[in-house]
Amino acid sequence: MPSAITRLVGVPANLNPGINSAKQATMLALLGNPRSSFDSSCREVTDPRLKALIELDSVGPFRVQGLRPAVASLKVIFAEIAAKVPDVNAGLGTAGMLCARLVRGSDNAISNHSWGTAIDLTLDGILDARGDNQVQEGLTRIAPIFNTHGWFWGAGFRTEDAMHFEASDDLIRKWHAEGKLGGPPRPAPEKLLTLGDRGPDVVTLQRLLNSLGADVAEDGVFGTGTRAAVMAFQGAHGQRPDGVVGPQTLAALHV
């Protein structure tokens, strides 16, 4: 029988205020490609630079293997959870952090688990079901703490994934600016949307494209159909049709 913290409730409104999931272009530019090929199974990270940034350590309730600054951030988060929501803390477990694979159900989106910047949580040993638009009550109570520390809650994806938390795009860029991603800090790339991205920003893009005559699924997944629609829009507006949405393309979409 479900406990109080595993009781299922509806997805709360106003998730992840001001926080966006980390974009694939950001991850590849600042952390490199974890390996040369991916499929749906967990694979080893082979990139030497990234491997040097991976560590195994305790974050309080359990041990994790992940990107060093992400592990350090989780230590702070779980200490706050232990102090503020001890009943949820007592039931916390993990289904993993580092896992070089594709996003489930995708053939082109690299999961942010591949860089060790995402974690899946269990409560009382139960993993919240993905995509049923119901979430464990305990997750709703700790999500604001993750948000405060710059982590995106996966319940905000178009396909609800409430067990999942990941370092946000801005947090990855902050670590980069602080020199925590290896090597000296250097200018971060422009914020882009590209093949493999997912989340609310992609839904907004798809709605803009459809409002201008495209016909793409507003599913929050930047797949080949969305890329084709972007390329068509770019070509029709005198832009290089590369299928990558940067400031110039966004500005044209909003005209």
C-alpha contacts under 8 A as a table, 3 or more apart, distances in Angstrom:
res1	aa1	res2	aa2	distance
2	P	5	I	7.83
2	P	6	T	5.53
2	P	7	R	5.61
3	S	6	T	5.25
3	S	7	R	6.08
4	A	7	R	5.41
4	A	137	E	7.28
4	A	138	G	7.70
5	I	87	D	7.86
5	I	88	V	6.37
5	I	91	G	8.00
5	I	123	L	7.10
5	I	136	Q	6.43
5	I	137	E	5.17
5	I	138	G	4.28
5	I	139	L	7.73
6	T	123	L	6.31
6	T	124	D	7.33
6	T	126	I	7.53
6	T	136	Q	4.73
6	T	137	E	5.79
6	T	138	G	6.24
7	R	136	Q	5.47
7	R	137	E	5.52
7	R	138	G	7.89
8	L	134	Q	5.78
8	L	135	V	5.25
8	L	136	Q	4.66
8	L	137	E	5.85
9	V	134	Q	5.43
9	V	135	V	5.43
9	V	136	Q	6.28
9	V	137	E	5.96
10	G	133	N	6.45
10	G	134	Q	4.78
10	G	135	V	6.15
11	V	133	N	6.03
11	V	134	Q	5.74
11	V	135	V	6.04
11	V	155	A	6.91
12	P	15	L	6.68
12	P	140	T	7.43
14	N	17	P	6.47
15	L	153	W	7.65
15	L	155	A	7.74
15	L	156	G	6.05
16	N	19	I	5.19
16	N	20	N	7.32
16	N	144	P	7.86
16	N	147	N	6.20
16	N	152	F	6.05
16	N	153	W	6.52
16	N	156	G	7.04
17	P	147	N	7.73
19	I	147	N	7.29
19	I	150	G	6.88
19	I	151	W	7.41
19	I	152	F	6.17
19	I	168	S	6.42
19	I	169	D	7.87
19	I	170	D	7.68
20	N	152	F	6.38
20	N	168	S	5.59
20	N	169	D	6.03
20	N	170	D	7.56
20	N	199	G	7.71
20	N	200	P	7.68
20	N	201	D	7.62
21	S	152	F	5.73
21	S	166	E	7.12
21	S	167	A	7.21
21	S	168	S	4.76
21	S	169	D	5.60
21	S	198	R	7.86
21	S	199	G	6.66
22	A	26	T	6.81
22	A	27	M	7.06
22	A	112	N	7.72
22	A	166	E	7.75
22	A	167	A	6.75
22	A	168	S	4.81
22	A	169	D	3.70
22	A	170	D	7.48
22	A	172	I	7.26
23	K	26	T	5.26
23	K	27	M	6.42
23	K	169	D	6.22
23	K	192	L	7.35
23	K	193	L	6.82
23	K	194	T	7.99
23	K	197	D	5.76
23	K	198	R	7.80
24	Q	27	M	5.10
24	Q	28	L	6.09
24	Q	109	A	7.77
24	Q	110	I	7.21
24	Q	193	L	7.93
24	Q	194	T	7.26
24	Q	196	G	6.60
24	Q	197	D	5.81
25	A	28	L	5.28
25	A	29	A	5.97
25	A	191	K	7.96
25	A	192	L	6.48
25	A	193	L	7.24
25	A	194	T	6.82
26	T	29	A	5.23
26	T	30	L	5.99
26	T	169	D	7.15
26	T	172	I	7.96
26	T	173	R	7.85
26	T	189	P	6.98
26	T	191	K	7.25
26	T	192	L	7.68
27	M	30	L	5.42
27	M	31	L	5.43
27	M	32	G	6.75
27	M	115	W	7.92
27	M	172	I	7.81
28	L	31	L	5.48
28	L	32	G	4.45
28	L	33	N	5.56
29	A	32	G	5.80
29	A	189	P	7.06
30	L	173	R	7.97
30	L	176	H	7.00
30	L	181	L	7.39
30	L	188	A	7.35
31	L	50	L	6.57
31	L	115	W	7.63
31	L	181	L	6.83
32	G	47	D	7.66
32	G	49	R	7.99
32	G	50	L	7.19
33	N	36	S	7.02
33	N	47	D	6.78
34	P	45	V	5.17
34	P	46	T	6.04
34	P	47	D	5.20
34	P	50	L	6.66
34	P	100	A	6.98
34	P	114	S	6.41
34	P	115	W	6.48
35	R	38	F	7.33
35	R	44	E	7.71
35	R	45	V	5.70
35	R	46	T	5.13
35	R	47	D	5.81
35	R	100	A	7.68
36	S	46	T	7.99
38	F	41	S	7.85
38	F	43	R	7.52
38	F	100	A	7.14
38	F	101	R	5.39
38	F	102	L	6.12
38	F	110	I	7.62
39	D	42	C	7.86
39	D	101	R	5.55
39	D	102	L	5.60
39	D	107	D	7.57
40	S	101	R	5.38
40	S	102	L	5.24
40	S	103	V	7.26
40	S	104	R	6.57
41	S	100	A	7.75
41	S	101	R	5.68
41	S	102	L	7.72
42	C	99	C	4.92
42	C	100	A	5.23
42	C	101	R	5.19
43	R	99	C	6.33
43	R	100	A	4.95
43	R	101	R	6.33
44	E	99	C	7.35
44	E	100	A	6.22
45	V	50	L	7.62
45	V	51	K	6.56
45	V	100	A	6.24
45	V	114	S	7.37
46	T	50	L	7.96
46	T	51	K	6.95
47	D	50	L	5.48
47	D	51	K	6.09
48	P	51	K	5.01
48	P	52	A	6.27
49	R	52	A	5.37
49	R	53	L	6.97
49	R	182	G	7.56
50	L	53	L	5.24
50	L	54	I	6.72
50	L	115	W	7.54
51	K	54	I	5.27
53	L	67	L	5.66
53	L	68	R	5.67
53	L	181	L	7.20
53	L	182	G	7.29
54	I	65	Q	6.80
54	I	66	G	5.26
54	I	67	L	4.61
54	I	68	R	5.64
54	I	116	G	7.36
55	E	65	Q	5.49
55	E	66	G	5.71
55	E	67	L	6.41
55	E	68	R	5.77
55	E	71	V	7.81
56	L	63	R	6.86
56	L	64	V	5.59
56	L	65	Q	4.20
56	L	66	G	6.66
57	D	63	R	5.30
57	D	64	V	5.71
57	D	65	Q	6.58
57	D	71	V	7.41
58	S	61	P	7.48
58	S	62	F	5.64
58	S	63	R	3.98
58	S	64	V	6.25
58	S	75	K	7.71
59	V	62	F	6.00
59	V	63	R	5.92
59	V	64	V	7.00
59	V	71	V	6.91
59	V	72	A	7.72
59	V	74	L	6.07
59	V	75	K	4.41
59	V	78	F	6.81
60	G	63	R	7.43
60	G	75	K	6.43
60	G	78	F	6.32
60	G	79	A	6.89
61	P	78	F	7.50
61	P	89	N	7.33
61	P	90	A	7.87
61	P	92	L	6.57
61	P	93	G	6.95
62	F	93	G	6.81
62	F	94	T	7.48
64	V	71	V	7.40
64	V	96	G	7.15
64	V	97	M	6.46
65	Q	71	V	7.61
65	Q	97	M	6.22
65	Q	98	L	5.87
65	Q	116	G	7.07
66	G	70	A	6.69
66	G	71	V	6.03
66	G	97	M	6.07
66	G	98	L	5.31
66	G	115	W	7.30
66	G	116	G	4.01
66	G	117	T	6.37
67	L	70	A	5.24
67	L	71	V	6.16
67	L	115	W	6.59
67	L	116	G	4.84
67	L	117	T	5.94
68	R	71	V	5.19
68	R	72	A	6.27
69	P	72	A	4.97
69	P	73	S	6.12
69	P	175	W	7.22
69	P	180	K	6.69
69	P	181	L	7.95
70	A	73	S	5.04
70	A	74	L	6.19
70	A	116	G	7.47
70	A	117	T	5.70
70	A	167	A	7.15
71	V	74	L	5.07
71	V	75	K	6.39
72	A	75	K	5.26
72	A	76	V	6.84
73	S	76	V	5.32
73	S	77	I	6.31
73	S	149	H	7.56
74	L	77	I	4.86
74	L	78	F	5.97
75	K	78	F	5.45
75	K	79	A	6.16
76	V	79	A	5.20
76	V	80	E	6.34
77	I	80	E	5.21
77	I	81	I	6.26
77	I	145	I	6.77
77	I	146	F	6.48
77	I	149	H	7.15
78	F	81	I	4.81
78	F	82	A	6.04
78	F	89	N	7.64
79	A	82	A	5.12
79	A	83	A	6.39
80	E	83	A	5.13
80	E	84	K	6.05
80	E	145	I	7.57
81	I	84	K	5.18
81	I	85	V	5.26
81	I	86	P	6.62
81	I	88	V	7.74
81	I	89	N	6.14
81	I	142	I	6.71
81	I	145	I	7.27
82	A	85	V	5.78
82	A	86	P	4.75
82	A	88	V	7.95
82	A	89	N	5.30
82	A	90	A	7.91
83	A	86	P	6.09
85	V	88	V	5.63
85	V	89	N	6.31
85	V	141	R	7.64
85	V	142	I	7.55
86	P	89	N	4.80
86	P	90	A	6.06
87	D	90	A	5.24
87	D	91	G	6.87
88	V	91	G	5.35
88	V	92	L	6.39
88	V	123	L	7.48
88	V	138	G	5.77
88	V	142	I	7.91
89	N	92	L	5.21
91	G	122	T	7.82
91	G	123	L	5.02
91	G	124	D	4.59
91	G	125	G	7.46
92	L	121	L	6.88
92	L	122	T	5.88
92	L	123	L	4.94
92	L	124	D	6.46
92	L	125	G	7.71
93	G	121	L	5.70
93	G	122	T	4.78
93	G	123	L	6.07
93	G	124	D	7.21
93	G	125	G	6.43
94	T	97	M	7.91
94	T	119	I	7.35
94	T	120	D	5.76
94	T	121	L	4.32
94	T	122	T	5.30
95	A	119	I	7.54
95	A	120	D	5.22
95	A	121	L	5.76
95	A	122	T	6.53
95	A	127	L	7.67
96	G	99	C	7.51
96	G	119	I	5.93
96	G	120	D	5.71
96	G	121	L	7.65
97	M	113	H	5.85
97	M	116	G	5.70
97	M	117	T	7.19
97	M	118	A	5.66
97	M	119	I	4.36
97	M	120	D	6.50
98	L	113	H	5.10
98	L	114	S	5.88
98	L	115	W	6.61
98	L	116	G	4.26
98	L	117	T	7.47
98	L	118	A	7.43
98	L	119	I	7.76
99	C	113	H	5.11
99	C	114	S	4.95
99	C	115	W	7.71
99	C	116	G	7.04
100	A	110	I	7.89
100	A	111	S	7.14
100	A	113	H	6.22
100	A	114	S	3.65
100	A	115	W	7.10
101	R	110	I	6.24
101	R	111	S	5.92
101	R	113	H	7.44
101	R	114	S	5.99
102	L	106	S	6.43
102	L	107	D	6.85
102	L	108	N	6.88
102	L	109	A	5.60
102	L	110	I	4.40
102	L	111	S	5.02
103	V	106	S	5.46
103	V	107	D	7.85
103	V	109	A	5.60
103	V	110	I	5.70
103	V	111	S	4.60
106	S	109	A	5.87
108	N	195	L	7.23
108	N	196	G	5.45
108	N	223	G	7.49
109	A	195	L	7.11
109	A	196	G	3.68
109	A	197	D	6.41
110	I	114	S	7.03
110	I	196	G	6.63
111	S	114	S	5.64
112	N	115	W	5.64
112	N	116	G	6.81
112	N	117	T	6.00
112	N	118	A	5.85
112	N	166	E	7.29
113	H	116	G	4.88
113	H	117	T	5.79
113	H	118	A	4.91
113	H	119	I	7.00
114	S	117	T	7.67
115	W	118	A	7.88
116	G	119	I	7.80
117	T	166	E	5.76
117	T	167	A	5.66
118	A	164	H	7.01
118	A	165	F	5.60
118	A	166	E	3.98
118	A	167	A	6.35
119	I	164	H	5.82
119	I	165	F	5.45
119	I	166	E	6.32
120	D	163	M	5.15
120	D	164	H	4.50
120	D	165	F	6.42
121	L	127	L	6.88
121	L	163	M	5.16
121	L	164	H	6.58
122	T	125	G	5.41
122	T	126	I	5.17
122	T	127	L	4.69
122	T	128	D	6.95
122	T	163	M	6.80
123	L	126	I	5.26
123	L	127	L	6.75
123	L	138	G	7.49
127	L	163	M	6.64
128	D	135	V	6.49
128	D	136	Q	6.37
128	D	161	D	7.92
128	D	162	A	6.53
128	D	163	M	5.50
129	A	132	D	6.55
129	A	134	Q	7.90
129	A	135	V	7.82
129	A	161	D	7.52
129	A	162	A	7.84
129	A	163	M	7.78
130	R	133	N	7.77
130	R	159	T	7.34
130	R	160	E	5.87
130	R	161	D	4.85
130	R	162	A	6.90
130	R	163	M	7.69
131	G	134	Q	7.91
131	G	159	T	5.07
131	G	160	E	4.63
131	G	161	D	6.23
132	D	160	E	6.90
133	N	159	T	7.96
133	N	160	E	5.75
135	V	139	L	7.01
135	V	140	T	7.41
135	V	155	A	7.69
135	V	162	A	6.01
136	Q	139	L	5.46
136	Q	140	T	6.94
136	Q	162	A	7.85
137	E	140	T	5.34
137	E	141	R	6.84
138	G	141	R	5.23
138	G	142	I	6.67
139	L	142	I	5.32
139	L	143	A	5.93
139	L	162	A	7.31
139	L	163	M	7.59
140	T	143	A	5.40
140	T	144	P	7.56
141	R	144	P	6.76
142	I	145	I	5.34
142	I	146	F	6.61
143	A	146	F	5.09
143	A	147	N	6.18
143	A	153	W	6.36
144	P	147	N	4.88
144	P	148	T	6.13
145	I	148	T	5.09
145	I	149	H	6.62
146	F	149	H	5.31
146	F	150	G	6.47
146	F	151	W	5.07
146	F	152	F	7.15
146	F	153	W	7.52
146	F	165	F	7.75
147	N	150	G	5.01
147	N	151	W	4.93
147	N	152	F	6.12
147	N	153	W	7.39
148	T	151	W	7.38
150	G	167	A	6.39
150	G	168	S	5.86
150	G	170	D	7.48
150	G	171	L	5.78
151	W	165	F	6.40
151	W	166	E	5.37
151	W	167	A	4.44
151	W	168	S	5.14
151	W	171	L	7.54
152	F	156	G	7.98
152	F	165	F	5.65
152	F	166	E	5.28
152	F	167	A	6.10
152	F	168	S	5.44
153	W	156	G	6.11
153	W	162	A	6.66
153	W	164	H	6.26
153	W	165	F	4.70
153	W	166	E	6.75
154	G	157	F	5.43
154	G	160	E	6.38
154	G	161	D	4.66
154	G	162	A	4.97
154	G	163	M	6.89
154	G	164	H	4.90
154	G	165	F	5.65
154	G	166	E	7.59
155	A	159	T	7.77
155	A	160	E	4.55
155	A	161	D	4.83
155	A	162	A	4.15
155	A	163	M	7.69
155	A	164	H	7.54
156	G	159	T	7.98
156	G	160	E	6.27
156	G	161	D	7.54
156	G	162	A	7.84
156	G	199	G	7.24
156	G	200	P	7.37
157	F	160	E	5.25
157	F	161	D	6.61
157	F	198	R	7.34
157	F	199	G	4.96
157	F	200	P	6.64
157	F	220	G	7.23
158	R	199	G	6.26
158	R	200	P	7.13
158	R	203	V	7.94
158	R	219	D	6.01
158	R	220	G	5.43
159	T	219	D	7.89
161	D	164	H	5.73
162	A	165	F	7.70
167	A	171	L	6.06
167	A	172	I	6.55
168	S	171	L	5.11
168	S	172	I	6.29
169	D	172	I	5.25
169	D	173	R	6.30
170	D	173	R	5.03
170	D	174	K	6.05
171	L	174	K	4.87
171	L	175	W	6.23
172	I	175	W	5.23
172	I	176	H	6.26
173	R	176	H	4.93
173	R	177	A	6.15
173	R	188	A	6.84
174	K	177	A	5.05
174	K	178	E	6.22
175	W	178	E	5.07
175	W	179	G	6.32
175	W	180	K	5.17
175	W	181	L	6.41
176	H	179	G	5.15
176	H	180	K	5.71
176	H	181	L	5.38
176	H	185	P	6.15
176	H	186	R	7.79
176	H	188	A	7.60
177	A	180	K	7.63
177	A	185	P	5.38
177	A	186	R	7.09
177	A	187	P	7.79
177	A	188	A	7.71
178	E	185	P	6.62
179	G	182	G	6.27
179	G	183	G	6.64
179	G	184	P	5.70
179	G	185	P	4.86
190	E	246	G	7.13
190	E	247	P	7.94
191	K	246	G	6.57
191	K	247	P	7.77
192	L	244	V	6.76
192	L	245	V	5.52
192	L	246	G	4.83
192	L	247	P	7.70
193	L	197	D	6.45
193	L	202	V	7.42
193	L	222	F	7.97
193	L	244	V	6.01
193	L	245	V	4.95
193	L	246	G	6.70
194	T	197	D	5.88
194	T	222	F	6.61
194	T	227	R	7.48
194	T	243	G	6.85
194	T	244	V	4.88
194	T	245	V	6.29
195	L	222	F	5.20
195	L	223	G	5.71
195	L	224	T	7.05
195	L	227	R	6.54
195	L	243	G	7.78
195	L	244	V	7.54
196	G	221	V	6.99
196	G	222	F	5.40
196	G	223	G	6.17
197	D	202	V	7.16
197	D	221	V	6.20
197	D	222	F	5.23
197	D	223	G	7.98
198	R	201	D	7.44
198	R	202	V	5.73
198	R	220	G	5.18
198	R	221	V	4.41
198	R	222	F	5.87
199	G	202	V	5.49
199	G	203	V	6.65
199	G	220	G	5.04
199	G	221	V	6.79
200	P	203	V	5.02
200	P	204	T	6.32
200	P	220	G	6.14
201	D	204	T	5.15
201	D	205	L	6.30
201	D	220	G	7.48
202	V	205	L	4.95
202	V	206	Q	6.14
202	V	220	G	4.86
202	V	221	V	6.34
202	V	222	F	6.32
203	V	206	Q	5.07
203	V	207	R	6.18
203	V	218	E	5.50
203	V	219	D	6.31
203	V	220	G	4.40
203	V	221	V	7.54
204	T	207	R	5.17
204	T	208	L	6.25
205	L	208	L	5.14
205	L	209	L	6.25
206	Q	209	L	5.08
206	Q	210	N	6.15
206	Q	216	V	6.56
206	Q	217	A	7.22
206	Q	218	E	5.49
206	Q	220	G	7.61
206	Q	226	T	7.00
207	R	210	N	5.08
207	R	211	S	6.05
207	R	218	E	6.48
208	L	211	S	5.09
208	L	212	L	6.49
208	L	253	L	6.60
208	L	254	H	7.65
209	L	212	L	5.24
209	L	213	G	6.61
209	L	214	A	5.34
209	L	215	D	7.70
209	L	216	V	7.77
209	L	229	A	7.17
209	L	230	V	7.53
209	L	253	L	7.41
210	N	213	G	5.08
210	N	214	A	4.34
210	N	215	D	5.54
210	N	216	V	6.65
211	S	214	A	7.11
214	A	229	A	6.36
215	D	229	A	7.93
216	V	225	G	6.40
216	V	226	T	6.15
216	V	229	A	7.47
217	A	226	T	7.98
218	E	221	V	7.88
222	F	225	G	7.75
222	F	226	T	5.60
222	F	227	R	6.76
223	G	226	T	5.46
223	G	227	R	6.26
224	T	227	R	4.97
224	T	228	A	6.06
225	G	228	A	5.14
225	G	229	A	6.33
226	T	229	A	5.08
226	T	230	V	6.19
227	R	230	V	5.04
227	R	231	M	6.12
227	R	243	G	5.02
227	R	244	V	7.53
228	A	231	M	5.08
228	A	232	A	6.16
228	A	243	G	6.81
229	A	232	A	5.11
229	A	233	F	6.20
230	V	233	F	5.06
230	V	234	Q	6.08
230	V	241	P	7.60
230	V	243	G	5.31
230	V	244	V	7.48
230	V	245	V	7.45
231	M	234	Q	5.05
231	M	235	G	6.07
231	M	241	P	4.53
231	M	242	D	6.05
231	M	243	G	4.69
231	M	244	V	7.99
232	A	235	G	5.20
232	A	236	A	6.20
232	A	241	P	7.00
233	F	236	A	5.18
233	F	237	H	6.30
233	F	241	P	7.90
234	Q	237	H	5.18
234	Q	238	G	6.31
234	Q	239	Q	4.80
234	Q	240	R	6.28
234	Q	241	P	5.10
234	Q	242	D	7.92
234	Q	243	G	7.73
234	Q	249	T	6.91
235	G	238	G	5.47
235	G	239	Q	5.59
235	G	240	R	6.45
235	G	241	P	5.28
236	A	239	Q	7.56
237	H	252	A	7.84
239	Q	249	T	7.77
241	P	244	V	7.99
245	V	248	Q	7.74
245	V	249	T	5.55
245	V	250	L	6.45
246	G	249	T	5.53
246	G	250	L	6.13
247	P	250	L	5.10
247	P	251	A	6.00
248	Q	251	A	5.22
248	Q	252	A	6.38
249	T	252	A	5.14
249	T	253	L	6.19
250	L	253	L	5.03
250	L	254	H	6.33
251	A	254	H	5.28
251	A	255	V	6.52
252	A	255	V	5.32
